[in-house]
């Protein structure tokens, strides 16, 4: 079986679900004729027609509002925003309507909508194209946030998101859209939402990460292993709600926690994880938890982008200090 990219896996999941569920519709800027800015929706309009694959105007607020309306009236829309930084004009519809629909109508209406957007830096894009603001969306009650880090998880989690009866922000790390490849069976099997995935077993350190940072985290874990330090690498996958049970179970073995994320440090998801560990499992810790994060600055333009992005050595050094400094 040929290996495919994360981008191919997103396209495969959309094809599968549109084939098997006539209520699934796609909308967004250039999603039809051009297949989207990254070609994630290529081939869908030709196969399912312009009534189910809808090219919208360049108007994110309109995309958000129309998607909410569709979702409350029996459809399962999958809306594409070209970049995470372009979602902000639609925030009123996300916060005031999509997130509150079930509560507002006491369950009479739900909002089974998926809002897709590429996110993160590393491709030398200008401002508003490189944000990592998943924590902002995780703060909204009523909305789940999902971030895949591999083709298999992109396929399975997107299927699960489309089948969910509540709104989901589905953020795709564009830095690894085409660089991470693996085999994916197109069998329609969804992966569980609200669940972490343990990618590597370890005894000395629990390393929690998500999105594109999974790549550098696994590389760092291999380097640490050569030093005699075994890191257990956990892909958070669902940013909200957080699967604390898996993280705490890992800490029962390792006693040390390192959280790695590209987003800026202040009020990031890493802070939430560490706070919950402090509340629920402080007695398991052999050392203070640490974070390796982006800086509290605007994502720089491409010539300075590498100074912002997390490197493998940043993770390795932090993990080594956490283990060797607190024996």
NUTOR-70768 format. One record per residue (C-alpha): x, y, z. Coordinates in Angstrom, 3 decimals. Layout:
BEGIN
> px_py_pz
> X_Y_Z;
...
//
This chain:
BEGIN
> px_py_pz
> 0.000_0.000_0.000;
> 1.433_3.371_-1.012;
> 2.246_5.938_1.633;
> 0.231_9.147_1.527;
> 0.630_12.590_3.056;
> -1.414_14.171_5.821;
> -3.003_16.374_3.158;
> -3.943_13.298_1.110;
> -5.485_11.743_4.219;
> -7.710_14.784_4.788;
> -8.863_14.552_1.166;
> -9.459_10.813_1.523;
> -11.599_11.274_4.629;
> -13.694_13.950_2.919;
> -14.230_11.711_-0.109;
> -15.247_8.776_2.084;
> -17.730_10.701_4.173;
> -19.306_12.504_1.227;
> -19.754_9.171_-0.538;
> -21.459_7.530_2.438;
> -23.439_10.465_3.858;
> -25.403_12.748_1.560;
> -25.820_15.315_4.321;
> -22.096_16.166_4.243;
> -21.362_19.358_2.319;
> -18.122_21.289_1.805;
> -17.847_25.054_1.625;
> -15.105_27.636_1.609;
> -12.968_29.858_-0.529;
> -11.780_28.089_-3.718;
> -12.682_24.645_-2.358;
> -14.426_23.654_-5.586;
> -12.692_24.522_-8.829;
> -9.222_24.921_-7.277;
> -9.412_22.344_-4.504;
> -8.556_24.892_-1.821;
> -5.352_26.807_-1.211;
> -3.513_23.577_-0.286;
> -5.569_21.286_-2.569;
> -7.212_19.479_0.355;
> -10.585_19.359_-1.421;
> -9.353_18.524_-4.913;
> -11.680_16.229_-6.882;
> -14.704_16.692_-4.632;
> -16.652_19.105_-6.817;
> -16.157_16.954_-9.906;
> -17.503_13.921_-8.080;
> -20.278_15.381_-5.924;
> -21.317_18.523_-7.759;
> -21.614_22.215_-6.980;
> -24.592_21.740_-4.637;
> -22.419_19.818_-2.164;
> -19.051_21.521_-2.785;
> -19.655_25.246_-2.590;
> -17.182_27.972_-3.496;
> -17.840_30.899_-1.166;
> -16.925_34.576_-1.526;
> -13.820_35.803_0.284;
> -15.883_36.403_3.407;
> -15.064_34.362_6.498;
> -17.956_35.796_8.518;
> -20.321_34.562_5.812;
> -18.687_31.106_5.850;
> -19.170_30.875_9.614;
> -22.787_32.008_9.550;
> -23.860_29.838_6.622;
> -22.152_26.811_8.193;
> -24.057_27.255_11.460;
> -27.334_27.588_9.560;
> -26.677_24.457_7.519;
> -25.724_22.463_10.609;
> -28.923_23.326_12.458;
> -31.098_22.253_9.536;
> -30.001_18.664_8.968;
> -26.743_19.016_7.077;
> -23.209_18.195_8.210;
> -21.132_21.038_6.765;
> -17.341_21.018_6.656;
> -16.166_24.606_6.295;
> -12.638_25.452_5.240;
> -10.893_28.629_6.319;
> -7.777_29.139_4.232;
> -5.625_29.802_7.326;
> -6.249_29.792_11.064;
> -5.505_33.514_11.176;
> -8.460_34.135_8.864;
> -11.026_32.645_11.269;
> -11.344_35.772_13.382;
> -14.039_37.510_11.278;
> -16.242_34.455_11.940;
> -15.707_34.417_15.709;
> -19.143_35.851_16.521;
> -20.807_32.929_14.737;
> -18.486_30.407_16.412;
> -18.758_31.772_19.944;
> -22.297_33.160_20.011;
> -24.071_30.579_17.874;
> -22.208_27.345_17.002;
> -20.922_26.804_20.529;
> -24.236_27.678_22.212;
> -26.764_26.068_19.903;
> -27.342_22.890_21.927;
> -27.605_24.800_25.200;
> -29.681_27.651_23.793;
> -32.324_25.317_22.365;
> -32.156_22.838_25.279;
> -31.064_20.130_22.850;
> -33.727_20.781_20.220;
> -31.020_21.859_17.776;
> -27.391_20.836_17.535;
> -24.537_22.119_15.385;
> -22.728_19.164_13.761;
> -20.215_21.335_11.922;
> -16.491_21.008_11.313;
> -14.415_24.139_10.814;
> -11.129_23.194_9.132;
> -8.088_25.455_8.951;
> -4.356_25.003_8.306;
> -2.286_26.474_11.131;
> 1.227_26.975_12.424;
> 4.491_28.319_11.059;
> 7.396_26.835_9.218;
> 6.461_27.492_5.588;
> 7.754_31.086_5.283;
> 4.279_32.576_5.036;
> 3.371_36.172_5.927;
> 1.392_37.298_8.977;
> -2.081_35.849_9.633;
> -0.925_32.694_7.817;
> 1.281_31.260_10.582;
> -0.631_31.616_13.853;
> -0.900_28.852_16.455;
> -3.800_30.042_18.592;
> -5.488_26.765_19.468;
> -5.696_27.863_23.123;
> -8.022_30.709_22.118;
> -10.555_28.283_20.667;
> -10.103_25.808_23.511;
> -11.344_28.510_25.879;
> -14.777_28.593_24.207;
> -17.369_26.402_26.012;
> -19.246_24.171_23.594;
> -16.498_23.793_20.981;
> -13.989_20.955_20.718;
> -10.519_21.445_19.224;
> -8.768_18.653_17.333;
> -5.261_18.660_15.810;
> -3.935_15.643_13.863;
> -0.203_14.975_13.557;
> -0.049_12.117_11.048;
> -1.945_10.851_8.000;
> -3.621_8.069_10.021;
> -4.841_10.463_12.689;
> -5.890_13.076_10.136;
> -8.064_10.466_8.401;
> -9.579_8.892_11.507;
> -10.071_12.071_13.508;
> -11.638_13.976_10.616;
> -14.149_11.162_10.109;
> -14.977_11.295_13.817;
> -15.280_15.083_13.722;
> -17.709_15.029_10.788;
> -19.835_12.399_12.543;
> -19.936_14.367_15.804;
> -23.155_16.175_16.664;
> -21.355_19.211_18.061;
> -19.026_21.823_16.509;
> -15.353_21.018_16.145;
> -12.412_23.194_15.196;
> -10.135_20.936_13.148;
> -6.693_22.489_12.799;
> -4.228_20.918_10.383;
> -0.470_21.588_10.866;
> 0.492_22.751_7.400;
> 4.237_22.456_8.042;
> 3.855_18.676_7.852;
> 1.077_18.608_5.234;
> 3.383_16.976_2.704;
> 6.465_15.959_4.684;
> 4.967_13.268_6.947;
> 3.850_10.167_5.051;
> 2.428_6.782_6.019;
> -0.037_4.176_4.857;
> -3.719_4.740_5.537;
> -6.469_2.186_5.024;
> -9.519_3.879_3.497;
> -12.018_1.811_5.475;
> -14.090_4.543_7.097;
> -12.936_3.690_10.625;
> -12.901_6.768_12.824;
> -10.460_7.300_15.654;
> -11.781_8.253_19.076;
> -12.030_11.929_19.897;
> -11.075_13.243_23.350;
> -8.239_10.721_23.557;
> -4.447_11.023_23.620;
> -2.263_8.705_21.539;
> 0.898_7.276_23.079;
> 3.422_7.179_20.228;
> 6.461_5.954_22.140;
> 6.810_4.195_25.465;
> 9.257_5.436_28.080;
> 10.158_5.265_31.745;
> 11.997_8.512_32.568;
> 9.904_11.349_31.173;
> 6.409_12.060_29.837;
> 6.557_14.337_26.793;
> 3.162_15.738_25.772;
> 2.854_17.511_22.431;
> 0.602_17.902_19.370;
> 0.549_19.028_15.763;
> 3.781_19.532_13.871;
> 5.832_19.491_17.096;
> 5.233_15.735_17.264;
> 7.925_15.372_14.596;
> 10.651_17.145_16.595;
> 9.469_15.489_19.810;
> 9.908_11.996_18.372;
> 13.311_12.982_17.012;
> 14.296_14.297_20.424;
> 13.045_11.102_22.078;
> 15.329_9.065_19.814;
> 18.317_11.252_20.705;
> 17.473_11.001_24.394;
> 17.258_7.227_24.115;
> 20.810_7.178_22.821;
> 21.767_9.067_25.987;
> 20.009_6.500_28.161;
> 16.883_8.608_28.787;
> 13.608_7.024_27.681;
> 10.844_9.527_26.977;
> 7.211_8.522_26.636;
> 5.784_10.637_23.812;
> 2.064_11.443_23.909;
> 0.204_13.128_21.057;
> -2.569_15.133_22.725;
> -4.599_15.168_19.457;
> -7.784_16.522_21.049;
> -6.820_19.839_22.584;
> -10.210_20.179_24.191;
> -11.415_18.232_26.065;
> -8.033_17.086_27.377;
> -7.540_13.386_28.104;
> -5.867_13.755_31.493;
> -6.277_10.066_32.335;
> -3.683_9.027_29.751;
> -1.245_11.726_30.848;
> -1.559_10.867_34.532;
> -1.185_7.160_33.830;
> 2.084_7.920_32.064;
> 3.268_10.078_34.961;
> 2.727_7.154_37.304;
> 5.665_5.546_35.489;
> 7.867_8.520_34.703;
> 7.254_11.160_37.372;
> 8.412_13.948_35.046;
> 6.402_16.099_32.631;
> 7.542_18.106_29.637;
> 4.963_19.856_27.414;
> 5.984_21.034_23.945;
> 3.898_23.328_21.760;
> 4.517_25.864_19.014;
> 2.024_28.405_20.344;
> 3.228_31.212_22.583;
> 3.856_30.422_26.225;
> 1.453_32.651_28.154;
> -1.982_31.055_28.690;
> -1.110_28.219_26.315;
> -2.553_24.714_26.458;
> 0.683_23.581_28.112;
> -0.111_25.775_31.101;
> -3.529_24.138_31.398;
> -2.036_20.641_31.328;
> 0.522_21.514_33.985;
> -2.156_23.151_36.149;
> -4.336_20.033_35.974;
> -1.388_17.774_36.804;
> -0.652_20.007_39.795;
> -4.274_19.675_40.939;
> -4.730_15.973_40.256;
> -1.334_14.295_40.413;
> 1.199_16.484_42.194;
> 2.275_13.560_44.351;
> 3.470_11.676_41.265;
> 6.001_14.311_40.241;
> 9.705_13.891_40.911;
> 10.509_17.295_39.415;
> 8.742_20.547_38.530;
> 7.026_20.336_35.129;
> 8.625_22.160_32.212;
> 7.448_23.707_28.943;
> 9.138_24.217_25.597;
> 7.010_26.707_23.688;
> 6.993_29.484_21.165;
> 7.774_32.955_22.424;
> 5.252_35.635_23.383;
> 5.791_37.509_20.146;
> 4.073_37.840_16.795;
> 5.247_35.151_14.378;
> 8.172_36.814_12.543;
> 8.580_37.036_8.794;
> 10.362_34.190_7.096;
> 13.977_35.341_7.534;
> 13.550_35.205_11.323;
> 11.043_32.380_11.446;
> 13.609_29.746_12.439;
> 14.385_31.695_15.602;
> 10.757_31.319_16.656;
> 10.241_27.684_15.671;
> 11.023_24.928_18.178;
> 14.014_22.782_17.223;
> 14.788_19.212_18.224;
> 17.700_20.355_20.382;
> 15.429_22.666_22.386;
> 13.350_19.661_23.401;
> 16.350_17.432_24.020;
> 18.051_19.990_26.265;
> 14.890_20.625_28.292;
> 14.225_16.913_28.779;
> 17.810_16.205_29.763;
> 17.772_19.008_32.346;
> 14.451_17.760_33.715;
> 15.800_14.239_34.213;
> 19.420_14.806_35.190;
> 18.805_17.943_37.235;
> 16.191_16.266_39.454;
> 17.454_12.755_40.179;
//
